[in-house]
Amino acid sequence: MFELNKLFLPSILLIFPLLLIIFIFKLFSSPTTQSNQSTNIKFPKSYPIIGHLIAIYQHKHERFQWFSTLLLNSPTNTFVIHHPFGWRSIDTSNPTNVKHILKTKFSIYQKGPYQKTILKDLLGDGIFNVDNELWKSQRQIASHEFNTKSLRKFVENVVDLEISNRLIPILLDATQNHKILDLQDILKRFAFDNICKIAFGYDPEFLLPSLPKSQFAIAFEEAVMISSQRARTFFKNSWKIQRFFNIGSEKQLKEAINVIHSFVNTIIRKKKQGMMKNSVTDDLLSRVLNSGYSNEKFVTDFVISFILAGRDTTSAALTWFFWLLHDNIRVDNEILFEINRKKTEKNSVFDEVKDMVYTHAALCESMRLYPPVPVDVKEATANDVLPDGTYVEKGMWVAYVPYVMGRMESIWGCDWAEYRPERWLQVQDEAENGCRKWRFVAKDPYLYPVFQAGPRVCLGKDMAFLQMKRVVSGVLERFRVVPVVEDGCQPVYVPHLTSKMQGGFPVRIEKRIL
């Protein structure tokens, strides 16, 4: 890759003519779309030099939804995007392509050098930003965090206490004082406290009744957002210009990263000091340090990746789950029935949530429609041909889109738009009173790659489900969550590194009358 000082002058010289070309085409060009006769959907026209730039500019405020429509209506569910100056990338929602990328040709489709550069400032050489041996070694370390003993401790000693001591009191106060809460913010705070406890053995106390500001949490949110914007820019290296001059969003990113690293490094140093004094600690950071990994940068990168995975994904999934639940009273009643039945069995909290089959299906169904990670991008390290015939050149980005795959009639049937947990279930037994005992039936992960699939399948999948099911149980047995939105208004799904609900999720909390 060229150094920035070699790219800077050519970039500046090319931007102004490019803007002029865009202006001329907008004024005088013929329509920028081509119709697909079978679907009556107009596909964008690619022009010399600028590729699909005009069409993308025209859809700049709805780019993700527009691309999703193109994929859904493409005969192969694949679309090749033409960027300026001949660079191309590929988006696909074709399950055979997804399996090819994530399993069959796993060794070819990696993070790649350019993607690593985009996320380097935030994730460094953490597990989500590396390949090959460095990825394998970190995955092996992380795998010890997800055995049954660790998961049980996480649910009973971390999640359950956070629910009973912080989440429930805040929701109860909202019912008594008729407060409107941003549930998306509350869930992020909840997940942030949990992941810091399990990762650091440190409690940031982000979910307190005063809903305090946390410099670290705010900086983390900002760093994730700006890093995501880097990946979405149509001009491949334009963000490097801002970084070179230390201006705009790149200046903000640098400041946010400094806050994050300062916080994490302080925690690491304190943890090392405690270990030297033979203090007994049982958290991820302690286990990493005890494994012989003393390099501060390695440990910092590893832990930051762990926080990103644990904070953003579960809070995003739960936000959309509670949104969908409000309009589906039947599902709400089924979940409440399951919660009450589990309570009568008097199991441990861990065993109680582990066996919540219907709730598990309801969460899978909400993540089908609103996946926490909307897009996953790989970079081809060699020339290849996808199963649908799309040619891939070395260095091309190839992205699969779980958001689109969850909306494909060819996968989910003509009722794909319906929120129906039963599509994940089979009736195992049906009592005389009509009560059903369900059995969960998992889908092919290449049809439902919400947790990735193949060698890089998410290690934290079980931990995420246990945490989410415990939140659902703890909240729904006491409260109803009522969105504060105008009738017919649909929230906007925002695709960053992880998904968000645009503008937050304002809700009223009503005490459930049993």
Phi, psi and omega in degrees: 000137180294148172291155185299323182292341175277336181268338192297306183297314177301323180296315180296318183293332184271334185295316184294313175300325181294318177297323178295319179298317179300314181299315181296316180296321180296328182278319193241350187283160173286171181309144188267020182231158176234135184278142169263115189298325185285332184247349183061024177260136180271124178262144185292147177271137178262130180256157175302146176071307187264351177061231182268018188303317183296312181298319180293322176297320180294334181250025188298332182271354180218035190300316183295315180294324178296312177300321179299318178297319179299317180294317181298329185256357175289138180304329181253003186056034178223143180220131179263122181265127179262115179266168178301148173066029170090354179284137180231153173222165186233132169248140179215149170232018180280117185302325179292325175293318181299315178297320178301315183288316188271343183229296188303311180245041181308320184293337181277321187263102186238183175297316175080156187297321184287318176298321178299323179296318181300317185260004186300317183298321182276309189260347180056233177254034177290169190302330182275000185230021181223167179231176170057225189295322180296322176293315182299317182295319180289324178295323179294319177297313184293330185299331181291343181282349190242024173281168186300321180297315180293320180295319178299315180296319181300314182291314188276328185256343182245297185296311184297321179291321178296324178292307186288324185270339185231306186296309182298314177302323179293317179292321179296318177299322179295324178291320184286329184249011175055045180273150170260126181252149168272098186296329177299317178293317180299316182291326176295318178297316179301309182295325181294315177301314182299313186288328177292324178294315183284329182276317186252339195072026184236135180255109180284349179053046182279335179256073173251162181306329180282354184046063187292158172278142176237121182301320180293314181296318179295316179296321180296315179300316182294319181295321178296316183295314183290321177298323177294321179297324176303316184290334185267354182295138183285330176270113196305322186243014186296327181294338180292335178294314178297322180294321180301317181270357182054055182229167173059219184295331180290328174293318178297320180297315180300317180294320179294318179297321178299319179295315181299310182294322179298316180296309183296317181296323177296316178298318181296315180297319178294323179295318178297318179297319178296322180291326177294333178269010178065028175291134182274117177227150182224079178219172184301314182301316179298318181292324177296314181294322179290342179280358178100004179270094185258350179296119187297322180294316179301312182295319179299311180298319181297313184290322179298318177299320181295320179294317179303315182293319186277332184276309193277324188288312183291321179293322177295314181299316182290325178302309181288330177299311181292330175295311182294325184295326184300323182268007182229076184299324180301316179294318178303316180294320179296318179294317180297320176299316180295318179300312182295322179294320179294325179296323182290339180282346175054045174274174172293162179303318181299310182293327180298310183283330181301325185260017178278086189290312182295319179297321177301315180295321180296324177290319177300319182293321178291324179285338172298314182280326183225075183294140179300325176248104189287329185217142173234128187249135174241163176237128183286128179264001178202160175296147183201168173232124177290158181304333180275005177096356180290127181276135181242123176267148176306132180095348179287146171278134175234115184246136169254150193236094179302327179302315180289320182298329178286354182243013184270122179298328181295338179262315192251354179092177185290346178262026184303329183283349182276137175276101189222092180303335183298343179293346179259003191234154168233146178285117179274324181201147179227116182285168182297330180280005178090355179287132183258145170253120188264154170237128181283135179239107183291151177268158173305123184297342179274350169266338184223071186273041181296328177252030191058195180193171180074204184301334183260020178304145187298122178291331185270014184302311182295320179298318181297314181296318180298317179296313182295318181294325178292323176295313180301314180297313183296325182277309190289335178289345182245329192225160165252139178256117185244111179299140177260084181219158176289149179304132178084355181279130179251130177294156183264129178276119184252119182267100168258208173303323168234161186279158176221161169263119186300128178080005181085184184229084181289131182220156165258144178252123180246135178291132183283131177263114185264000000 
